[in-house]
Amino acid sequence: MTTTALAHTPDFAIDCDDDHAVYQSLYTSGDSTLAASYLERRLEEAATLPSDLPATLDEMAAWIDRHTDAVGVEYREYLAARKNGAPRRYFRTRSQALYFLKAVAPTKLVDGAWLYGVLARWNDPDAQHLIRIYLEELGNGVPDKNHVVIYQKLLEQHGCENWHNLPGEYFVSGAIQLALAASADNFLPEVIGYNLGYEQLPLHLLITSYELNELGIDPYYFTLHVTVDNADTGHARTALEAVRRMLPRVGDEAAFLKRVAAGFRMNDLGVGTVEAIESFDLERETVAMLAAKAAVGKNMHSDYCRVGGRTINDWLAEPAQIPQFLEKMEQQGWIRRGEPAENSRFWKLIHGERAEMFGVFSPYEQQLMSDWIATPREGGEPDLPRVPSYRALRRSMDTLEGTAARTTAPRGVIRHRFPADEHAWESIGCELRLLEAQLAATSSKDEAMALLIGLMSPAQHHTSAGLMATRVFTRLYQ
């Protein structure tokens, strides 16, 4: 075994090989017994993986510098190639980029979770670097800086919230993070090692940020990680200092570092960023999306419209018929493959405020359909419209908002988002007032911190109460 943690005999029905089920259970319950069993399983798997992490602490600083330099060189080469006309490396279409946002959602929506269990050590000076990283992942309680809040908004903006039915392997990384959150006491060296690996700047983060911006998708979540994870003053260096501070003064240093290395290797388990991007198949994803729609819409269409001599309801009755249905739509001119989507009658039924099927397809599903139509059936490059970069769109929006603010609205109204429902304000206000009352009733700092920590869990910290708890914890912790 790679840890000294005691083995547990599970008394629950969840199979540790069912990563999706483990993820869901740990997110809602934080079951330490399940977490320990899952980590033991994943650590055994990771033990077979190669690792370039140095065996001694003295070598790690130079290792981080070498890694950062290598990434920088590769990124400059990427930029030079793009300047000379090379295509995007990752995202052939905008729908592929949105698919990527959905595919990595199980991991991004528990960002920082692996450090949650360390909060209980808030009065241990040696834990301060790990706690600082966790607080910064939570944006120190500021919604616009909380990583999960940012990612949730990104998914919602593009209609990518339907990620819960992804295959199990997409939940491995998130499940590991949640398991570390629930078992920090028994797996602290592994937590430290995982943190050290996760906070190193990867090349794919720089490239995805660049290409998302090109495709008109806000890259802020990713560019934020480029800055906060920097190897000088950011999390990459702080993670190394955490190893140094937590290294045992009395005890077996080599055994501790061996467990740190075991945690480090767990970063390579599950579906990685590049693998998630490459798993996108436009044809398969489009057919799957329409098959899911068929389950709901198979009885919703009138009989007067027929395709290939059959009613729409007949075609949708069996999801396996979707590919043939699409072929018939092409043959009858409803879809013009290899041309801009606007040239197809079917597209006009689903896109636009006056479309007959307005609201049936999410923004992601519309983008998927648009890119599929524009891609020739026999292959080749799709006929896609030019998309302004996100930064160009943001500059235009800033100009419009500035004009609107000067002419029609008081300062600040345009830029700030408020709940449209006044009852939402009332419920949030009541919850925060209740939290204030509970804090006022605590009899010690220990009790107050325990109350706050409960609201800073992976499932809670991005809520209104969790954000407030994080702000109060940050003030008390300083």
N, C-alpha and C positions, 0 to 999 in steps of 0.2 A: 504494500500500500504506500501511497505517497504522502499520507497525512498521519498524524498521531491521534486524530479524532476517533472516538469510540464508534464502532459499527452499531447500527440501530436495526431492530427488527420492526419493520413497518406494521402498524395496526390499522392501515387504511387500505382502500381498494384501488388506489391510483397506481398504475404501472409506471415505474421510473423510465421505461423506454418510450412512453407516450409523452413526448416533449410538450405537446399542446396542452394536454390535461395537467401536466405538472405546472406549466406556466400559469394557467388559469387558477389553479388551486393556491399556488404560492402568492399570486397577486392579491387574492381575496383573503387568505388566511395567514400567510407567513408561517406555515407549519414547519417548525425547526426539525422535526423528525423526518418528514418528507424531504426537506432541504438537504439534510445530511446524507440521506441515502442517495439522493440524486447526484450530489457532488462527488460522492465516492465512486459512483458509476462513471461520471464524466472525467474524473481525474485519472481513472484507469485507462480510459480511452486516450486522453491527452498525453499520457506517459509514453506512448509510442511515437509521438510527433517530434520532428526535429526542432531545435531551438538555438538561436545565436546569442541568447542572453549570457553574458559572462558569469563565471562561477563565483567571482568575488566582487564585493562592493566597490573596491578601488578602481576596477576596470569599467564600471557601469557608466560613469560620467563620459568617458571617452567614447564608449559604445553609443550613447545617445547623440553625441556630436557627430559621429560618423554617419549614423542613420539619418540625421537631419540634413547633413550635407549631401548625402546620396539622393534623398528625396528632392532637394532643391535642384540638383543637377538634372535629374530626370524631368522635373517639371519645366525647367528652362528649355530642354530639348523638345518637350511636347509643345510649348508655346511657339518655338521656332518653326516646328513642322506645320502647325496650324497657320502661321503667318505665311508660309510658303504654299498654302493651298490644301493641306491634308484635311480630310473630313474629321468630324467629331469621332473620338475614340470609343465612347461609350454609348451614346444615344443617337441611333439612326433617325428616330422620329420622336416627336413630343410625347406620344402615348407611351413609348418605352421609358421615358424619363418619369412619367407619372406612375407607371407600373413599378418602377424602382422605389418611388416614395412609399407605395403601398407594401412592397415586398419587405422593406426593412422596418416597417412600422412596429412590429412586435419588439424589436430591440430599441428603437428610438423612443418609444413611449414608456420605457422604464429607465431612461438615461440616468446614469449615476447611481442606480439602485444598489449596486454591489457594495457601496460604502455606507448604506443606511445603518447597518448594525453597529458601526463605529461611533455613532452619536451617543450611545450609552457611556462612552469613555470621555465625555465632555470635560471632566475634571482631571484628565490625565494629560499633562503637557506634551507627552510624546505622541499623542494622537492628533495634535492640532493641525498638522498638514493634511491628513486624510479628511478631517472634518471641514477644513477650509475648502477642499476640492468639492465635497458634497454640497456645501452651502452655495458655492458658485454654480454647480450644476442646477441648483434650485433657484438661481438668480437672486439669492439672498432675499427671496420673498417678493421680488418685483416681477409682476406678470410678464412684462415684455422681455425679461431676461431669463425666465424659467424655461429650461430647455424643452420640457414636455409640453408646456403651454404653447410654445412657439411651433412645435411639430404638430400638435393637434390642429392649430389654426391652418397650417399648411395643407394638411390632409383635407380639412373641411372646405377650404377654398377651391380645391380641385376635384371634389367628389370622390376622394380616395379612402373614405372611412371604412369601406367594406373589406377589411383585411383579416377578419377573424377566421375565415375559412381557408387560409393559406395552408399548404402542407406542413406537417409537423416539424420538418427540419428547419423551417424558418423561425421557429420558436426556441431553438436551442440556446442561442446567445442570450436572449431575454430570460429564459428559465435559469440559466447559470447565474445571471446577475441577481435575480430574485432569490435564488438559493443562497448565494453569498450574503445577501441582506439578512436572511433569516438565521444564518449560522455563523455570524462573525466571531462569536466567542470561541468556537471550536476550530474555525478555519481562518483565523486572522492572518497567518503568513500567506495563505492562498489569496485572501482578499487583497493584501498588499501587492502580491505578484501580478494578479489580474489587473489591478489598478495601474501598475507600472507599464504593462503592455498596452492597455487600452488608451492610455493618455499619450502615446507616441504618435507623432503626425504621420499619417499614411499618404502616399501619393494619390490614391484614389479620392481622398477628400478634396484635394486641390483641383483635380480634374472635374469631378462632379460639380463642384461649385461653379467652375468656369462654364461648363456646358449647360447647367440648369439656367444660368443667367442668359446665355445665348438663346435659349428656348422660351424665354419670357416667364420663367418660374423663379419665384423668390428664393435666392440661395442663402438667405441670412442664417438659417439654422446651421448650415455647413460652414459658411465663412466665420461664424462665431466660434466654431470649434477650431478653425485654423488659428485664430488669434489666441484663444484661451489655453490651447494646448502647446503653445510655443515652448521651445527648449531653453529659452533664456529665463523668462520670469513666469512662464505659464505652468500648466499642469504637468507637462512632461518633466520639468525640473523639480516641481513640488513633489511629484510621485517618487522621485529618486531620494529626496530628502526624507520622505516618509519611511523609506526602507532603512535609511541610516538611523533615524530616530527610534524606530521600533526594533532594531537589531538587539538581541539580548546581550546585556552586559555580563550576566551570570547565566551560563547555560551553553548549549551546543550551537554555536554560530553557524557552522557548516550545515547542520540539520535544518536550521531555520531557513537558510538561503536555498536549500534544496526544495523546501516546501514553497518558498517564494517562486522558484522556477517552475514548479508544478502548476501554480496558479497562473503564471505568465502564459504557459502553453495552452491553457483553456481558451485563450483569445482566438485560437485557430480552429475551434470546433464550430459546427453549424455552418450555415450558408453565409459566406462572406459577401462583401459589397460587389465585387466584380462578378462573382458567380451568380448573384441575384440579378444583376443587369443582363448577363448573358443567357439567363434562363427564359427571357422574354421571347415569345413566339407570337407574332402579330396574328397569324391565322388562327392558331389555337386559342389565344386569348379572346379574339372576337367571337368565335363560335361558342366558347364557354359563356361569354357574357350574354349572348342572344339566347342560349339554352336556358340560362337562369331567368331571363325575361319571359321565356315561353311558359315557364311553370306558373307564372302569375297571369299572363295575358292570353292563355290558350282558349279562353271562353269569352273574351272581351271584344271580339271583332265581328262586324256585320258580315252577312253572307254575300253581299253584292260585289265585294271585291274578291277576285279570284286570280291566283297565280298558278300557271301550269294546269289549269282546269280544276284546281282545288281551292277550297276556302282557306283563309289565313288560319282559322281555328284548327282546320285539319292539319295544316303544316306544323303548327305549334304544339299539337297534341303529343308528339313524340320528339323529344330533344335531339335524338339521333338523326332526325331529318333536316336539321338546320343547314348543314353544308349543301344538300341538294336544293333546299328552299332558296338559298342565296344564289345558286347557279340559275335557277328559274327566274329569279328577280333580275339577274343580268340579261338573260335571254329576252325578257320582255321589256327591257329598257329602263327599269326602275333604278338600276344601279349601273353606272358607267365606270368600270374599273380602269385604273391608270389615268384618270382625269381628276381635276380638282373636285372635291365633294360637292361643291355648289352646282355642278352640272348634273347631279343625280336627283331624280324626283323623290327617291326615298329619303335622301338627306333633308330635303325641304319639309318632310313630314315630321322630323324629329328635332330640327334645329330652328331656333327663333321663337320669339314670344307669341307669334300667331300660328306657330306650327300645330298641326292637328294632334300630335303626340307631345306637346309641350310638357315638360316636367317628368316624362317617363324615363329619359336617359340622363344620368348624372353628367357633369362636365367631363369626368374621366371617360365615361362610356361614349360620349359624343366624340371626344378626341380619338378614341380607339376606332370608332366607326369611320371617322373622317380619314384617318391615316390608312385604314384598310381599303377604303374605296380608292384612294389616291395611288395605291400600290398595284402595279399590273399583276394580274393573276399568274402570268408566266415568269414573274420575277422582274428584277431591274429596279431602278431608282424610282421612288414614288414622286408624283407631281404635287409637291407641297408648297403652300403659300409661304412667303417670307414672314417670319415672326420677329417683331422688335424685341430687343433684349429687355430683361426685367429692369435694368437700371434706366434704360430709355423710357420705359413705361412709367417708372417711378418719378422721373423728372417731369414727365407730362402731368402726372397726377398731382405732384407738388405744386406745379404752376396753376392747375385748375382749382385746387383746394385753396391756394393762397388768394386767388381772385374771388372765389366764393366767400371766403372768410372776410375779405375787405369790403365786399359789397352787400352781402345778405346775412351774414351771421356774426355773432360775437366771437372774439378770439378764442380758439380752442375747441369750438363745437365740432368742426369738421374732423379734426385729427383724433379726437378721443372717441372710443367706442363705449356706449352706455347700453345697458339692457333696455329694450323697447318696452318691456312689460314692467310696470311699476311694482307688481307683486314680486317679481324677481328681486327688485331692490329691497323690498320688505323682508323677504326670506333671508337674503344675504345679511342684511343689517341685524336681524334677530340672531342669526347664528354667530356673528362676530361679537355682538353684545353678550351673548351667553358665554363665549370663550373668555371675554374680558372678565366676566363675573367669576368664572371658574378659576382663572388665574389669581384674581384678587383673594379668593378663598383659600388658596394654598398656604400652608404654614411654613414652608421652607423653599429655598432655591432648588433643592433636589426634587421636591414634589412638583414645582413649577416646570422644571426641565423635563421631567417624565411626562407631564401632560402635553407639552409642546412636541416632544419627540414622537408621541403617538400619532400626531397629526402631520408629521413630516415623512410618513412612510411612502413607498413608491405609489401606492394607490390613493394617497390623500394630499400630498404636498402641492399639487397643482390646482386644488380646489380653493375657494375663497378662504375657508378656515385654515387650510394648510399653508397658503401663502402668508396669511397673517401670523400663524404660528412660527413660520420661518423667519419673518421679520423680527418678532419678539425674541426668538432664540438667538438670532444673530446679535442683537443688542446685549442680551444677558451674557452671551459667551465672550464678548470682547473684553 
